[in-house]
Amino acid sequence: MEIGFTLLPFVLLSIVLVLANLGRHSPAFTWLTYGALIALNLLMLNAGLASLAPQTELVGIPPEAEPALDALLRGIGFTGLVAFLPLLPPVRRGLARLIPIDPASPVHTTALVYAVYVVGLGIGQQRLLTDPAVVQSLELRLTSALAWSQALGMVLLAVSGVGLFVHRSPREVAERLGLTWPTVGHAVVAGLAVAFLFSAQVMVALIWRSLDPAGFDRLSNASNLLFGEFSGPLAAFTLGFTAAVGEELVFRGALQPRFGLLVPAALFTVLHSQYGFSPATLLILMIALVLGVLRQRTNLTVCILTHFGYNFVTVMLASLVQ
């Protein structure tokens, strides 16, 4: 049940991407794509409007969590409203002057709408994920099952976005994403990148803790509650592998070659909303930029190895400190 519930949104979003890729050669599928995107936006807008109704009550929700959940629902509604903008041709033409997109492409249009979803939902759920009292009252936890299902969902998004079995074969998809068999050289580059990123993490943590100990402890407590299950080698492998494969396939594999370095890095940062607006957010942005440069200079395999190594080392050291 947990896996199916988590996968369902990814499956729906992937189906729309398949329609968008089919729309490359058929106007009918293009219109189906736009119709599906409008339906998704309306669902989100309806959720936000329902939260504004005076009679709406969050049944069974702890009082301390109600403001955060209410903010999330309103954020979902506002996101659905803003997500109509990329459907307007003048908006896409304007964006095409800033980022390398084709304003006539249904695939790029879908990607822009999904980017609005990432930003809106990422900001909307920050209060939910950064307040230890809220996290504890709702018993929010990232489990291994959730991690694996989210990774599978992101893989579906990546391969459907680049047209698997629509206009690309599996081999062509691997080439488009930048996947190659890992080599010793890849491992060396990734190892050096992991050492650099982990050193940056330690430096940011020391400075942050010295300047804002209360803020540091608050976010650390929330993160410990969210990721409390992940302790030990197997958990470190699970979190490292699922995040590295899923997130890198989407952000550095599918998006970066078409949208450039900065847009995927910004979306990657917003996706990690459990860090709120804090020095940790700047660290995540730096990690995203380093991974983006690695993608430009090497390939996606090095990005996956680096992301995996960084997460694995972080979880393992956190397990030893506990």
N, C-alpha and C positions, 0 to 999 in steps of 0.2 A: 504493500500500500504506500509506504513512504517513498519508495523508488518510483512507482508509477505516478504519484502526485507530483513529484519533482520533475519527472521527465516530460509530463504532458505539455507544459508551456513551450519547452524546447521543440517538441515534435510539431506543435502548431506553427511555431515560427519557422521551422525548417520547411514545412509544406508550402508556406508562402514564398520562401526563397526558391523552391523548385518551380513554382508557378512563374516567378519573376524570371528565372533562367529560360523557361519555355517561352516567355514573352519576348525574348530577344528576336524571335523569328515569327511570332504570331501575335497580332494585335488583340486577339480574343483573350489570350493568356495575360497580356498586359492589363487589360481591363479587369480580369479576375483578380490579378494581384492588387490593383488599386482598391477593388471592392473589399478584399480581405483585410487590407490595411485600414480602411475606413471602419470596418466592423470591429477590429481590435481597438482602435482609438475610441469608438463609441462605448465599448465595454468598460474601458478604463475611465472615461468621462462619467459614465453612469455610476461607477463605484464612488467617485469623488462627490457627485451630486447627492447620492444616497447618504453620505456621511454628514452632509449639511442640513439634512432634514431634521426639524426639531424633535420628532418622535423617535429618531434613531438612537438605539441604545446598544452598547457593546456587551451583550449578555455573557456572563461568566468570566469577564475580564477583570483582573485585579485593578483596584482604583489607581495604583501608582503607574500602571501601564496604559491607562486609557488615553492620556494626552499624546503619548508616542504613537499609538495605533491610529488615533484620530488624525494626527499629522501625516501618517503614512497614507491613509485613505485619501486625504485631501491632495497629497502629493501625486498619487496615482491619477486622480481626476485632472489635475493641472497638466500632468504629463500627457494624458490622452488628448487634451485640447491643443497643446503646443505641437504634438506629433502630426497635426493636420498641415502644419506649415510646409514640410518637405514635399507634400503632395501637390503644392502649387508650383507650376512651371517657372514663374518669375523668381521665386525663392531659390529653386535649384540652379537657375542660371546665375543668380547672384553668388551662390556658394561656389559655383564652378570657377569663379574668378579668384577664389581664395584657396580652394583645395582641388586636387586633380581628379575631378569626377566628370562623368558624362551626364548632363542634366536630362538627356532623353532616355537613359538606361533604366529599365524597371528594377534591375538588380541594385544599382546605386541608389535609386529612390528608396527601396526597401531598407538598404543599409543605413540611410540617413534617418529614417523613421525609427529603426532599432537603436540608433545612437541616441536619439531623444529619450527612448525608453531607459537606456542605461543611465543617462545623466539624471533623469527625473526620479527614477526609483532609487538610484544610489543616494541622492540627496534626501529623498523622502524617508528612507529607513535609517538614517544616521542616528537619530534620537533613540530609535528602537534598539540599536546594537551597541551604543556607546555608554549607556547608563547601566551600571551594574545592578541597580535595584530592579530595573525593567527586565533585564536579561534573566535575572534570577526568578522574578515573579512569574514570568512566562515560560520558564524552564527552556530557554532557547539553547540548543546545542547543535554543533556540527558533528554528525556521526559519520562513520566510515561509509555507510550506505548512501548518505546524502552526498558525500564527496565523490563517490564513484558515479552516482547518477548524474550529478552536475557535470562531471567530466565528459560522460557519454553524451549528454545534451549539447555541450559545446562542440564536441567533435561533429555531431550531426549538423550543427549550424555552419561550421567551417566547410565541410565537404559539400553540403547542399548549396552553400553560398557561391562556391567556385564551379558549380555545375556538374557534380559527379553523376555519371550515367545520363546526363542531358546533352552536354556537348563536350564532356571530357571523360576519358577513361581513367581508371584508378592510377595508372602510371602518369598520365598527364596531370591529374590532381596533385600527386606527390611532387611533381616538378613545379607546378604553379605555387604550391604552398612552401616550397623550398626544403622539402624533406630529402635527406640522403642517409645512407648507412653511416653510423658513427665511426670515426677513426681515432687513432691515438692522438693525432693533432687536434681533433675536435675536443677531446677530453682535456688536453693541456690548456687550450684556450678557455674552456669552460671553468677549469679549476682556478685559473688566474682571475677570472671574472668573479667567481664565488668568493675568493679571498678578498678582493677589492670591495665587493658589496657588503660582505659581513663586517669588514673593518669600518665601513661607513655606518652600518647599523649600530655598532658599538659606540662610535663617536656621537651619533645623534642621540642615542639613549643617555649617555653620560651628560651631555650638554642639557638635554631636556629635563632630566631628573634634577640637575643642579639649579635650573632656572624656574621650573614649575613642578615641584615634587607632588603637589596635590593632583594636578592634571595628569601627570605621568602615572601615579598610582591608580587613579580612577579608570583610565583607559586600560591599564594592565589588568585590573580586576575584571573588567568587562570581557577582555580577550581571554583571560583564564577560564571564565565561565563558558564562553562560546566554544573554546577549543580544549576544554578540560579532558576530553576523552583521548586526545592525541598525545600519548606519552609512550616512549620506547621506540625501538628500531622499526617494528612493523607499522606503527602509527606514523612515524616519520616518513617511511617509504610511501605509505598511502597518501598522505597529504602532499608530499613532494611530487609524486608521480601524477596524481590526478590534476593538481593545479597546473603543473608544468605542461602536460599534454593538452588539456582542454583550453587553457588560457592562451598558450602560445599559438596553437592552431588558429584560433580566432583572431587575436590581435596582431601578432607578428606574421602569421601565415596568410590568412585571408585578407585582412584589412590593410596592413602596412604597404604592400606593393601597389595598392590602388589609391590609398588616402594619405600616403606620406608618413613621416615619422611622428609628427606632433599629435595628430588627431587620435590615432590608436593609443598613444602614450597617455593622453588626457583621459580617454575612456577607461583605460586600464586602471588609472588612479581612482577615478570616481567609483568604479566597480568595487573597490576595496573600502566600502563605506564604513566598515567596522572600526576604522581608525579616525573617523570624524574629520574635523578641521584641526589638525595638530601637526607637530613636527614629523610624526610618522607618515603623514600624507606627503610631505616633501620627500621623504625617503622612498616611498612607493613610486613617486614621479621619477626620481633619479633612477631607480631600478628599471622602470619602464623605458627610460631613454637609453640606458646602457644596453638593455636587451634589444632595443630598436637599432642601435648602432651595430650591434653584433649581427643582427639580421641583414643589415646593409652590407657589411664587410665579409660575412661568412655565409651562413645558411640557417634555416630554422632548427636543424638538429642541434647546433651549438646553443641556440636560445633555450631549447628544451632541457639540455644537459645543465646549463647554468641555472635555470629556474629550479630544476629539481634539486641540484646540489645546494643551493642557497636555502630552500625550504627544509631540506633534510637536516642540514647542519643546525639551523635555527631550532627546529623541534627537538633534536637530540640534545643540544646544550640546555634548552629549557627543561627537558626531562631530568637532566643531571642536577640542575639547580634546585628543583622542587624537593 
